[in-house]
Amino acid sequence: MKDIFVDMLGKPMGIVMFQLLDATQFTIYLSLIAFVGGGIIGAVITLMRISGKPALIRLATSYIWCFQSVPLLMLLFLSGLGVPRLLGQDVNPWVSATISLTLYASAYLAEVWRGAIQAVPKGQWEGAYSVGMRFFPVLRAIILPQALRLALAPTVGFSVQIIKGTSLAYIIGFNDLMNLGRRWANTPVDGTEPFVIYPLMALIYFCLCFPLSRLAIYFEKRLGTYSKDPQVQAA
């Protein structure tokens, strides 16, 4: 495969493009792991937020405030550099990046899903309770199908933020698109100057993020949550 790129683009650009695209797979893998892991934890936090039990609500709220208030870059520093220095043990960049991005994603996804569930009119809950249904059957059969329509578009849209967030993992040595691109940009080789490499990297990130952004808009329109009013969109 590398030979094909070299034949098409020559050296060193063919080698650069091949390696950038090859490193992109790790950006995608990390994004998927963070999205799935964050979704699982976020679902638990969401259930705690809507449980009606004060202790669980306070705990979930504190979790969300904590990981929404701490910058992702700081989480990466703490998990990839701070903890190893404190404990005297090395932490694999994959582990550190996964933990940091999962915690980051879970806090935001929990808030998105909590908002979607609470946007369902309270009368839906009250009507179900009045006929003897319990919390989880009501949530599963009545509330979640309606909340899904509201949550789908912002959930897909947030996946773009996760992809862009992976670009910060280079600070702990995670070998993804950003890390490899920086190394090439700092290499004293003709044709790999920063004004050449960084636009290529930006184009690759754009190709990853733009389809998801359009998909989020499609879901907004399809599910009836899209508004052409700029004031509504800004809100």
C-alpha positions in Angstrom: 0.0 0.0 0.0 2.8 2.4 0.8 4.3 1.8 -2.6 1.1 2.9 -4.2 1.2 6.2 -2.4 4.8 6.7 -3.3 4.1 6.0 -6.9 1.3 8.4 -6.9 2.8 11.3 -4.9 6.5 10.6 -4.9 8.8 10.9 -2.0 8.5 12.1 0.7 4.8 13.0 0.3 3.7 9.5 -0.6 5.3 8.2 2.6 3.9 11.0 4.7 0.3 10.5 3.4 0.5 6.8 3.9 1.7 7.1 7.5 -0.8 9.9 8.3 -3.7 7.7 7.1 -2.3 4.7 8.9 -2.1 6.7 12.2 -5.7 7.9 11.7 -6.9 4.4 12.5 -5.7 4.8 16.1 -7.6 8.2 16.3 -10.7 6.3 15.2 -10.2 3.4 17.6 -9.6 5.8 20.6 -12.7 7.8 19.6 -14.9 4.7 19.5 -13.6 3.3 22.8 -14.1 6.7 24.5 -17.6 7.0 23.0 -18.7 3.5 24.0 -17.1 3.7 27.5 -18.4 7.2 28.1 -21.8 6.1 27.0 -21.9 3.2 29.4 -20.8 5.4 32.4 -22.9 8.3 31.2 -26.0 6.0 31.2 -25.4 5.1 34.8 -24.9 8.7 35.8 -28.1 9.7 33.9 -30.0 7.1 35.9 -28.6 8.5 39.1 -29.6 12.0 38.1 -33.2 11.1 37.4 -33.6 8.5 40.2 -35.3 10.9 42.6 -32.9 9.9 45.4 -31.1 12.9 46.8 -27.9 11.1 47.6 -27.6 9.6 44.1 -28.5 13.0 42.5 -25.8 14.8 44.5 -23.2 12.2 43.6 -24.1 12.2 39.9 -24.2 16.0 39.8 -20.8 16.2 41.5 -19.3 13.8 39.0 -20.6 15.9 36.1 -19.4 19.1 37.5 -16.0 17.7 38.2 -15.3 16.3 34.8 -17.0 19.1 32.9 -15.0 21.7 34.9 -11.6 20.0 34.5 -10.1 20.6 30.9 -9.5 17.4 28.9 -5.8 18.4 28.6 -5.5 18.5 32.4 -7.1 15.0 32.6 -4.5 13.7 30.2 -1.7 15.3 32.2 -2.9 13.8 35.4 -3.6 10.3 34.1 -0.6 10.1 31.8 2.1 12.1 33.6 0.9 12.9 37.1 -0.2 9.5 38.3 2.9 7.7 37.0 5.1 10.2 38.7 3.1 9.9 42.0 3.0 6.1 42.0 6.4 5.5 40.4 4.8 3.3 37.7 4.5 3.7 34.0 1.0 4.0 32.5 0.5 2.9 28.9 -0.6 5.9 26.7 -3.5 3.8 25.5 -4.8 3.3 29.0 -4.3 6.9 30.0 -5.9 8.3 26.9 -8.8 5.9 27.2 -9.5 6.8 30.8 -9.3 10.5 30.3 -11.5 10.6 27.2 -14.0 8.2 28.7 -14.4 10.3 31.8 -14.7 13.4 29.7 -17.3 11.9 27.4 -19.3 10.3 30.2 -19.9 13.7 31.9 -21.2 15.4 28.8 -23.2 12.5 27.5 -24.9 12.1 30.9 -25.9 15.7 30.8 -27.2 15.4 27.2 -29.3 12.4 28.0 -30.5 13.8 31.3 -31.8 16.8 29.5 -33.5 14.7 26.8 -35.3 12.6 29.5 -36.4 15.5 31.5 -37.7 17.3 28.4 -40.4 14.6 28.2 -43.5 16.1 29.9 -43.9 15.1 33.5 -47.5 14.1 32.7 -46.1 11.0 31.0 -44.5 9.8 34.3 -47.6 10.7 36.3 -50.0 8.9 33.9 -47.9 5.8 34.0 -47.6 5.8 37.8 -51.3 6.3 38.1 -52.0 3.0 36.5 -49.5 1.2 38.8 -46.3 1.1 36.6 -42.9 1.3 38.3 -39.9 3.5 37.5 -37.9 1.2 35.2 -40.9 -0.1 33.2 -42.0 3.5 32.7 -38.6 4.6 31.7 -38.1 1.8 29.2 -41.5 1.6 27.6 -42.7 5.3 27.6 -39.9 7.8 28.4 -36.8 6.5 26.5 -38.5 6.1 23.1 -39.5 9.8 23.3 -36.2 11.0 24.8 -34.3 9.1 22.0 -35.7 11.5 19.4 -34.3 14.5 21.4 -30.9 12.9 22.3 -29.9 11.3 19.1 -28.7 14.4 17.2 -26.7 16.0 20.1 -25.2 12.6 20.9 -24.0 12.2 17.3 -22.8 15.8 17.4 -20.8 15.3 20.5 -18.9 12.4 18.9 -17.2 15.1 16.8 -15.9 16.7 20.0 -14.5 13.3 21.0 -12.6 12.9 17.8 -11.2 16.4 18.1 -10.3 15.7 21.7 -8.1 12.8 20.8 -5.7 15.2 19.2 -4.6 16.3 22.7 -3.5 12.8 23.5 -0.1 13.4 21.8 1.1 15.1 25.0 1.3 11.7 26.7 2.9 10.0 23.8 -0.2 8.5 22.2 0.8 7.6 18.7 -2.1 8.9 16.7 -2.6 11.3 13.7 -1.6 14.4 15.6 1.5 12.8 17.2 2.8 11.5 13.9 2.0 14.7 12.0 3.9 16.8 14.6 7.0 14.5 14.2 6.9 14.9 10.4 6.4 18.7 10.7 9.5 18.9 12.9 11.6 16.7 10.5 14.2 18.7 8.4 13.1 17.1 5.2 12.0 19.1 2.1 8.3 18.8 1.5 7.4 18.1 5.2 7.3 21.7 6.3 4.6 22.6 8.9 2.6 24.6 6.4 2.3 21.4 4.3 1.8 18.8 7.1 -0.7 20.7 9.2 -3.2 21.4 6.4 -3.1 17.7 5.5 -3.9 16.8 9.1 -6.7 19.3 9.2 -8.1 17.8 6.0 -8.1 14.3 7.5 -9.8 15.6 10.7 -12.3 17.4 8.6 -13.1 14.2 6.7 -13.7 12.4 10.0 -15.8 15.1 11.6 -17.8 16.6 8.7 -19.9 13.5 7.9 -20.9 13.2 11.6 -21.8 16.9 11.8 -24.1 16.5 8.7 -25.5 13.3 10.2 -26.4 15.2 13.4 -28.2 17.9 11.4 -30.0 15.2 9.4 -31.3 13.6 12.6 -32.4 17.0 13.9 -34.4 17.6 10.7 -35.7 14.0 10.5 -36.8 13.8 14.1 -38.3 17.3 14.2 -35.8 18.9 16.5 -34.3 21.3 13.9 -35.1 24.9 13.7 -34.1 27.4 11.0 -34.5 30.3 13.5 -30.9 31.5 14.4 -32.0 32.4 17.9 -33.4 29.0 18.5 -30.2 27.3 17.1 -28.0 29.6 19.2 -29.9 28.6 22.3 
